[in-house]
Amino acid sequence: MDRHLRMIGVLNAGLGILGILACIVLLIIFHGPGGILLINARIGGSATTMEGFITMCVMIYLLIMAGPLIAVGYGLMNYQEWARDLGMILSIFTLIHFPLGTVVAVYSLWVLTSFEVEPLFKTPPAPPNDFHHQH
């Protein structure tokens, strides 16, 4: 179960970083928030449609979730008890982040609610031996 716990730590942190990168790319492509809000107007449509507003809402969601996801990922990789609780809560919110977030959320909920993972937070396993230090 240690391997699964470390894996969801990496996946949650990666999901948060990926959300930040997606927002940066969109801001660059559309030349800032104003360009995003006017996405449909750029292709000859009306400036009053919802596409830009919805895109901006999704970006805000990704940015709000990024910090906690990265923190939870770091906490899970270091066997922090708070990260288990927060990870379960964030997984519920991440379910709507289809498709990648949904997969990570289901996997995270499966691991974090497992009885086998609870002892890892009380007595974390020793770090793996470094290959160079073995003689």
N, C-alpha and C positions, 0 to 999 in steps of 0.2 A: 504494500500500500504506500510505502515511502516513495516509490517511483511515480505512482499516480499523483501523489500530493505535490511533488516537485514539478510534474508536468502541468498540472492546472495552475501552479504558480507562474510558470513560464507563459502559458497560454493566456492567462488573465493580463499579465503585464504586456504581452505582445498585442493583445486586443486593444488595450488602452493606447499604446504607441501607434498602432495602425489607425486608430480613430483620429489622433492628432495629425498624423501624416496626411490622411484623406482630407481633413479640413484645410491644411496648408496648401495642398495641391489645388483644391477647388478655389481657394482665395487667389492663388496665382493665376489660374486659368481665366477666372472671371473678373480679375482686377479689383478685388476687394468685395466687401459686403454689399455695396450698392449694385455691383455687377451681378451678384448672385440673386438679389431681389428682383432684378430685371431680366432674368434668364429668358423668359418667353418673348420679351420685347426685342431682344437681340436677333431673334430669328424671324422677325416680321409679325409677331403676334401682339396681342394687347398687353399693355404694361400692368393691367389690373388682375391678371390671373394668379392662381395660387401656387404655381410651380416653384417660383422663387421663394415664397414665404415658407413652403413646406421644406424646401432644401435648407433654408436657413435654420428652421426648427430642428431638423435632423442634425445639422452641424453643431448646434448648441447642445443637443443631447449628447453627441459624441464627445464634445469637449468637457461637459460636466462629468461624464462617466470616466473619462481618461485618467484623471488623477487618482480617484479611488481604486480603479482597476490596477493601475501600476503599483499602488501602495499595497493592495491585497496580494498581488503577485509576489512582491518582495517579502511580505509577511509570511505567506505560505511557504516560500522557499526557506525561510528561517524559523519555521515551526512556532510562529506567534499565535497564541490562543485567540486574540482579538481578530486576527485575519480569517480564522475559520468562521466566526460569527458574521463578520462583515462580508465574507465571501459568499455565504448562503444568501444574504440579503441582496447583494449585487447580482448574483446569478438570476434571481427572480426578475430584476429589471433588465438584465441582459438578454432574457429570452426573446424580447421583441426585436433584437438586433439581428435580424434574419439575413443570411443563413449562418454565417460564421459564428456570430455571438450566440445563436441558439444552440449550436453544437457544443460550444465551450461551456455554456450555462448548464446544459443537461449533464455533461461530463462532470462539471464542478459539483453540481448538486449530488450526483451519485457518489462521488468520492467524499465530499464533506459530511454527508449524512451517514456514511458507513461507520459501523461500530469499530471496525479495525483501525480507523485513522485516529480515533480519540487518544490512544496511548502515545502516539507520536508527538503530540503537543505537550504531554506531561514529561516524557523522557525522550528527547529527540535522539535519533540514531547518530552514531559517531560519523564524522565526515569520511568519505572514502579515502583510502591511503593514496598518497601521491606516488605515481609510478617511479619517479626519480629517487625517492627516499627508500625504496625497497632494495635490499642488497642480497 
